[in-house]
Amino acid sequence: MEETTFLATHQPRLFKQIKKMIEHGHLAHAYLFEGDQGTGKHEASLWIAKRLFCEEPQAGNPCNHCMQCVRIDQGEHPNVRVVKPDGLTIKVEQIRQLQSEFTKSGFEQKLQCFIIQEADKMSVQAANSLLKFLEEPEGTFVAMLETNALGKILPTIQSRCQVLHFSPLSKDRLFERLQEIEIPLLTAKLLVQLTNSFEKAVEISTDEWFNDAKDSVNKWFQLLKNQSPNAYLFVQRKLVPKAKERSQQERLLQLLQLLYQQELKQGQLADSNALEAILDAKKKLAANVSFQNVAEQLALRLLNKKYK
């Protein structure tokens, strides 16, 4: 999605703030964009760079078709540099190379932009080198640091940047993003209920335990919905061995709750009191009742439809 459309749709408040800063000539020399992956941090960096160099801005937005905008899109603009991890980290040599570009003859007379992606992955030496650069800037530049782990950025760097927070994606947009990377439909529907972070959702989707647990809970759900007495036996045979830790036990009940909520939302669940039974089960688990007892009692309740 093109930067202007993405930001206007998913970060409207922040986008309005950024546009206003540029229109009034109030851009800071360094920004720290903080938020989950996929929330528009890099789109904002590119939008600012394009807006500063665009030859034909339209309604306060970059045109995206002039030579300046095209060169930025292609990563070939001489005044816009993007630094990202080389392997696992951003190395000090990368920051030093960036600094050397800023000290070239005549360079200080021109506006420069540099974008550091995954800034939290800077090595200690790289972070200290960047800090010195921010403390003693040479020439005119706008620095944009992007991170989804603000706590890993040196406080001294944070203090020299204007920090802008990017709000989490809406559930609808998160679902769209998961579908774009071909996460299965049912899994995507579950993930948007478990987290509003794109990065966390992707991480969960690749977790072997989660995928196995999801399949098991779905089988349990089908047995319960079909009023099969095997739903009771399923607890001891399949669920208990799968959930040794409290966090895993909580996740199983959470997954079951989500499946029932989807059925209710789709009008396929006749009795919404099933959700009350699951909530009661979650309370018992929190009160240290054993998971097997909790799950077996829940199965009996749902099978017998004794929700009171």
N, C-alpha and C positions, 0 to 999 in steps of 0.2 A: 504494500500500500504506500502511495506517495506520502512524503513527510507531512505536508500541510494537512492533508485529509486525515492521516493517522492521528496527529496531535490534536486537531480540532475535534475529532470524534472521541478520543480516549483520554486526553489530558486537557480538556477545554479551559479550566481555570489557570493552569500553569502556562498553557499556550498563550492565553491572553496576557499574562504577566510578562512573558518573554517578548511578545510583539510590542508591548508598551515600552519596555526598557529600550528596545532598539529605536523605536519611533522618537523617543525623547532623548536619545543619545546617552542613556544611563547604563550602558553595559559595563559590568565589572571586568577586571583583567583576568579573573580566574573564577570558574564555576566548578562545583562538585555536584554532579547529577547522581542522585541516590534513589534506588528503587529496584524492584524485582526485574529479572530478565524478561524482556518482551513488553515492558511498559512504555517504551518510547524514548529512552535515554539517547540512544545513538541517532534516532530520527531527529531529536531536538538538536544534537550537535551538528548534524549535516544541514538542518534547516537554517541554523544561525550562520554557519559558514557560507551557505548559498546566499542568504539574505544580505550579508555584508559585501559580497562581491558581485551579485546579480546585476546585469546591465539593464534589465527591463522588469523591475519588480511590479507586481500587479496586486492592487488592493493590499499592499503591505506584505505580500508573500513573494518568494522567489519565483521566477517564471518557469524554471526547470528546462528551458530549451535554449537559452543563450549559451555562448561558448564557455562562460565562467561556470555556469551551473553544470553543464555537461562535463567539463573537466573535473569538477569536484566529484560528480557521480562516478567517473571513471578512475578516480584516485590519481589524477595527473596534474592537479592544480599546484603550481609552484609555491603558493602561499598558504596552502592547507595541508597539514601533515597529520597522519593517523598513526599512532603507536599502539601496538597490541602485544600480548605475551609472545615471546619467542620460546616456544616449548611451554614449560610450566610457569615461567616468570617473565616479568619485564626486567631486563638486565640493565645494569648501570651504563653499559656501552650504548644502549639505545637512547637513553636520556642525554648522554654526552654528545651523541651524534646530532640529536635535536638541538642542543645548545650551540653546537658549532655552526649549524645552519643560521642561527640567529646572529652570529657575530661576523658573517661574511660582509664584505665591502658593500656599502649601500643598502644593506638589508634592513638596517634599523629605521630607514625612512618609510618602509612599506608596512602596512597592516598585515599581520600574520595570524593564522589560527592553528592551534594544534589540539588534537583530540587524543586522549589516552583512554583506550578501552580496557575494562577490567583493571582499573587503577589499583585495586586492592592486591593485585598480584605483583606489584613492584617489589623487587628485592630491597633489603634494608639500604644498600648502597644507592640503588636507583632512587628510592624515596628521598634520601638525604640530598642527593644531587638535584632532584627536582625542587626540593624545599629551598635550597640556596638560590635556585633560579627564580622562584616566586618571590623570595625576599629581596633580591637584587635584580629586578627585571631589566633587560636591555631591549630597547626598541618598543614598538607598539604591537601588542598581541592580545588575543583572547584565548585563554586556555580552558578546555572543557574536559574534566575528568569524569569518567563514568564508573559506577560501582554498584554492586548489589550487596556489598558487605561494608557498610560505613564504618563499623567498629574496627576494621582492619586498616583503615587509613590513619596515618599519623595525625594526632590532634593538632600538631603545629601546621600541617598542611591544611587540615580542615579550617583552621582559624584564618588562613590566608585566602580562602575561597568563599564564594557565596554558595551555600548549600541549598539545592532545590530538590524537593522530595516528589517523586513520581508515584502517583497513587496506584494501587493494585488494579489489575484488569477486572472489568465486570465479569460476572459469571458467563454471560453470553459471549463476550469477546474471548474469554479464556477457552470456552468450549470451541469456538471457531479456530483458535490457534492450535488447539490439540487436534482438531480434525484436519487442519492444514498439514500437520506432520504425520497424518495417517494413524493416529491413536484410535483403536476400535471404538465404535459408537458407545457401547455399554460402559467400557472403561472410562471414556471421556466424561460421560454423565456422572459417574461415581467420583472422578477426580475433582470436578468443579465443586462438588459438595464437601470434599475433604480439605481443599486449600484454594486460596485465590492467587497463588503464586505460580506462574508458568514454569519457572525453574523447578520448584518443588513438585509440581504435577508430573513433569517429565521424569524427575528422579524417582518418584513413587511408581510410575508406570513401568520402569525398568527393573524394579525390585522383584527378585524371584519369589520371596515370601509373599509379597502382596498379590502377585498374579495367581499364585497357588491358592492363597486364602480366598481371593475373590471368586475363583471357580468353585471352591468348596462351599462358601456361603451361598452362592447362587443355587447349588444343588440342594442345600438345606432349605432354602427359601421355596424352591419348587416342591419339595416334599411337604413342607408346611402348608403351602397354598393348596395342594391337592389332598390335604388331610390324610397323608400316608403315615401309618404308625411307625414306619422306618425313620421318620424325622427324629423320634426320641432316641433310637439306637444310633443314629448318625452322630449324635453329640459325642458319645464315648469313643466310637470307632474312628471318627474322622477329625472332629473339631478339637477335642482335648489334646491329642498328640501334637496338633499343629500350633497350639497356643500355650507355650510354657510360661511366657512372660506376661505380666499384667498389661503392658502396652499392646501386646498382640491380642489379648483377650478383649480389651476395649475396642480395638480396631474391628474384630469380628462382629461384635454387636453393632458397631457403627455402620458397617457395611450392610448388615441385615436391615437396620433401620432405614437406610437410604433406598434399599430395594422396595421396602413397603411404601416409603414416601412417594417413589416414582409411580407405583401402582395406584396409589390414592390420587395423585395428580392427574393421571391418565384416565381416572374414573373406572379403573378395573378392580379396585378394592372396595368391597361392599361395607366393611366394618372398620372404621378408622380407629376403634379402640385397640386394635392390634398394636398400634404405635405406643399407646399408653402402657401396654404390657412390656414392650421392649424398653421403654424408659424406666419402668420399675425394675427391670432386670439390671439395667446399667447402674441404678442406685444401689442395688444389693451387692453388685460387684465392687462398687466404690466403698461399701461398708465391710469389705473383706470376706464376704461369703464366697466359697470356692466356685471357680468358674464352671466346673462340671455341674454342681448343684443349681447354679443360676441358669445355665443353658438348658438343663433337663426340665426344670420347673417352667421355664419359658416355653419350651416345646409342648409340654402338657397343656399349658394355658391356651396356646394358640390352636392346638389340635382339638381341645374340648370347647374352645370359644368361651371360656370362663374369664371374661376380662374384668369382672368386678372385684 
